[in-house]
Every structure is written in C-alpha cells, then in structure tokens.
Amino acid sequence: AMTVQKWLESNRDLITVAYLPSYSPELNPDEYLHSDLKANVHRRKRPRDMETLEGNVRSHLKRISRKPQRVRAYFGAKHIKYAA
C-alpha cells in the first residue's frame, strides 16, 4: 500500500484518485464493460466449453477495442461521469 501511495503522491499532477464506497458497482466503469460482455458473449456461439467461452470473450473484446466510441459511452452513464 505504501508503494502505491508514494506513486500517487509523485504523480498527483497526472492522476486524480476517486475513492469509492466499498460496494458501489454503479460507480465503477468496469461494471459497464462487464455488462456489455455478458450481454454479447453468447451472440455468436453458445459456449459449451472453456475454449469456446474464451474465444467468444476475446472476439467481443477485440470488437469493442475497435470501437472507442462504445467504450466512451460507458463513461456517459449518470454515475460514472466523475471518471470521464
């Protein structure tokens, strides 16, 4: 923890730290990605094994990475604007 605090202090002009309540998924931008992934990972082929599931996840994440506007949209959510 001390190493992280030292890094944050030495980079305070480059980063803003937002401390969130211990359980607040609606405030976490990652949750919007997880929701998108869960909703779309089964679109192509319903996974029956880990290999297919992993392929679906990688494929969807690759598709998202080519659409930065889609990722930006996660930060447009009412509770996530603090992170934009």
Backbone torsions as a table, in degrees:
resi	resn	phi	psi	omega
1	ALA	NA	-37.2	-179.2
2	MET	-64.6	-37.9	179.4
3	THR	-62.2	-42.6	179.0
4	VAL	-64.7	-44.1	179.7
5	GLN	-62.5	-40.6	177.5
6	LYS	-63.1	-42.5	179.3
7	TRP	-62.9	-45.3	179.5
8	LEU	-59.7	-43.5	179.6
9	GLU	-62.9	-42.5	-177.7
10	SER	-75.1	-12.5	-179.6
11	ASN	-120.5	20.7	-174.2
12	ARG	-60.0	-24.2	178.0
13	ASP	-81.5	-8.3	-179.1
14	LEU	-106.8	-15.9	-172.8
15	ILE	-142.1	146.1	173.5
16	THR	-114.0	126.9	-179.4
17	VAL	-95.3	130.0	176.6
18	ALA	-115.0	113.9	178.6
19	TYR	-86.6	124.7	-177.4
20	LEU	-105.9	155.6	173.0
21	PRO	-58.1	156.2	-173.8
22	SER	-57.8	-37.2	176.3
23	TYR	-127.6	101.8	-178.7
24	SER	-151.1	67.0	-177.4
25	PRO	-58.9	-29.0	-179.5
26	GLU	-68.4	-15.2	178.9
27	LEU	-98.6	-1.3	-174.3
28	ASN	-103.7	113.4	-179.5
29	PRO	-57.2	-29.9	178.7
30	ASP	-58.0	-32.9	-177.8
31	GLU	-64.5	-30.2	178.5
32	TYR	-70.7	-37.5	174.0
33	LEU	-65.3	-46.0	179.8
34	HIS	-58.6	-43.0	179.7
35	SER	-62.7	-45.3	178.0
36	ASP	-60.1	-46.5	-179.0
37	LEU	-61.7	-48.5	-179.7
38	LYS	-61.1	-37.5	-178.6
39	ALA	-71.5	-25.0	-172.5
40	ASN	-115.5	-7.8	-175.1
41	VAL	-68.4	-20.9	-178.2
42	HIS	-97.5	-0.6	-175.3
43	ARG	-60.1	-45.1	-174.4
44	ARG	-75.0	-64.3	-176.4
45	LYS	-146.0	124.0	-178.9
46	ARG	-61.3	119.9	-177.0
47	PRO	-69.9	132.5	176.8
48	ARG	-112.6	-5.7	177.4
49	ASP	-150.1	169.2	-176.8
50	MET	-63.7	-34.7	-178.8
51	GLU	-62.7	-45.2	179.0
52	THR	-67.2	-42.6	178.4
53	LEU	-59.8	-47.0	179.4
54	GLU	-61.7	-41.3	177.7
55	GLY	-61.9	-42.9	178.3
56	ASN	-63.0	-43.5	-179.6
57	VAL	-63.3	-48.7	-179.7
58	ARG	-60.6	-41.9	-179.8
59	SER	-62.5	-45.7	-179.0
60	HIS	-66.5	-42.4	179.1
61	LEU	-64.1	-36.6	177.5
62	LYS	-65.2	-41.1	178.9
63	ARG	-62.4	-43.3	178.8
64	ILE	-63.4	-40.4	-177.1
65	SER	-63.6	-22.1	178.0
66	ARG	-88.2	0.6	-179.3
67	LYS	-129.2	74.7	-177.3
68	PRO	-58.2	-28.3	178.6
69	GLN	-63.9	-29.8	178.0
70	ARG	-67.7	-43.0	178.7
71	VAL	-67.5	-41.0	177.1
72	ARG	-58.6	-32.9	-179.5
73	ALA	-63.4	-30.0	176.9
74	TYR	-58.3	-36.2	-176.6
75	PHE	-82.3	-2.4	176.2
76	GLY	-85.5	-9.7	179.8
77	ALA	-63.1	145.0	-174.3
78	LYS	-48.0	-48.4	-173.8
79	HIS	-84.1	-6.7	-175.1
80	ILE	-103.9	-7.1	-175.2
81	LYS	-57.3	-23.3	178.8
82	TYR	-60.9	-27.4	-174.5
83	ALA	-93.1	-6.0	-175.5
84	ALA	-77.8	NA	NA
